[in-house]
Structure formats: structure tokens, C-alpha cells
Amino acid sequence: MTGIIWFVQLVHYPLFSQVGSEKFVAYENAHTKLTAITVGPPMLVEGLTALALTPLLFPDLHWAFSIANLLLLAATHASTVLLQVPLHSLLSKKYDENNIKRLVITNSIRTGLWSARSLLIAAVIIQQLP
């Protein structure tokens, strides 16, 4: 998800303003539908693996890792539900350059959270190496 969100942050969302107001609503509606189909399954797997990486299943992992892992993922999903989804909802009805800018700005929260989670997981993997 980290790679996907960086692509969205640097390429995809900034290009929204290039679509133009005339065709934007149709573009946004197609974008929302196709994105849900594309990122929904990986996000579900991500959630399940985050839960699996708990001290109950992996007692050798420090409890702080599990808590940080779950908090970062919860914050990412909260940002999605509370910030990005409402902006996409507005954009699905009307082209608005300001809402596109808000989408790019607020998406940086998710980009940071997913990046931090990836770094955390990488640190754990490195610690597990012989």
C-alpha cells in the first residue's frame, strides 16, 4: 500500500486538475469505483496481517510494535474515512479545484502514515534476521 499511496500522492491526485471540469464528474466516479476494486482487497489483507502480527500469534515480537502497527493502520483508515472519502464524494458531484488541492494535501497524511508503518515493519524484519 505504501507504493500505491506514493503513486497516488505524487502522480494520480495532482493530475486530477488536468482532467478538466467538463468530464471530471464522470472521471471521478469511474476513478472511485475502480480504485475501490483495486485497493480494497490489499487493504483487507493488510488489516488481517496487522492483526496477525500481535503478541498472541508472535510472542517474540515486542508489544510496542503491535500497538504501533495497529495505531498507524487505524489512523490511516481514519484519515481515509474522515478526510479523503468525503472529498471524493464532493468531487463526484462537482469539479472543484479547491477540493482537489485539499485531497492532495490531506492525502499526505495517509502517505506519511503508510510510510511510517512500512519503516516499522522493515525494522522488525531486519531485527529478525540472523
N, C-alpha and C positions, 0 to 999 in steps of 0.2 A: 504494500500500500504506500510505502514511503516513495518509491519510484513513481508511482502513479500520481501522487499528490504534488510532487515537484514538477511533473509534466503539466499538470493542471494549473499550478501556480505560475509557472514561467511562460507557458505557451498557450494553453487552451483558453483559460478565462480572459487573459489580456486580448485575445483575438475576437472575443465577443463583440467588441465595439466596431469591428471591421465588417460584420455581417450586414449592417445597415438596418434602419428601422422598418423598412418595408417588409422584409422577410424574417425579421428577428423572432417574432412570436412563434411562427411555425418551426423555426430552427431551435428555439429554446425548448419547445415541447418535445420535439424529437430527441434533442440532447438529453433531457431529463429522463425520458423513457429508456433510451439506450444506455445511459450511464448507470441507471439502477440495475439493469440486466447484467452489465459488465462488472460493476464493483460490488454488487450485493453478495454473491457467493464468496468472493475473497474476504469481505468484511465479516461474514458469518464464520468462516474458518478462522479468521484472526481472533474473533471473540472466543471461540471454543478453545483455541490453543492458549489464549491468555488465561482462561480458567484452568486449563490443564497444567499450566506452569505454577501451580500452587504448592505450598509445602506439604500438603497431604499426598500429592502424587509424586512430588520430587523433594523428599525431605532434605536432600543435600543442599538445596538452594536456600539462601538466606531469606527470611520472611520479608525483609525490606524490599527485596527485588520483586516479590509477588505483589506487594502493596503498590509499589511504584508503577509496575507494569499495568495493573488494573486501573489505577488512578489516571495514568496517561491515556489509556484506551477510553475510559469513561469520559474524560474531558474532551477527547477527540469527537466522540459521538454526541456529546452535549453541544459542542460547537456546531456540528452538522445540523442537529435538530433545531437549535435555538437561533442560529445565525444564517447558515447557508440555505437551508430548506425554505425559510420564509422569503429570502431574497430571490431564490429561483421561482417561487410561487408568484411573486410580484412581476418578475421578468416574463413569466409565461403568459401574462395578460397584456403587458405593455413594455415596449422598448424604453429604457431609461438609463442614460449614460451614467448618472449618479449611482444607481443601483448596481450597475456593472462594476464601477470603481469600488463600491462597498463590498461586493462579492470578492474581488481580488484582495482587498485589504483584510477582510475577515478570514479569508481562506488561509492567510499567512499564519493564523493561529493553528489551524489543523496541520499545516506544513511543519511548523515548529514542533508540535506535539508528536506527530508521527516520526519525525526525525529523531527526537529525544528518545522515543520508545525503541527505535532501531539501534541507536547507540547503546542503550541499556542492554538490549538483547545481545548485541555484539560483544559487550563487555563480559556478559555471563558466559557466552560461548568461549571467549578467549580464556577465561578463568578455568573452564572445564578441560582445556587442552592439556595434554601431559607435559 
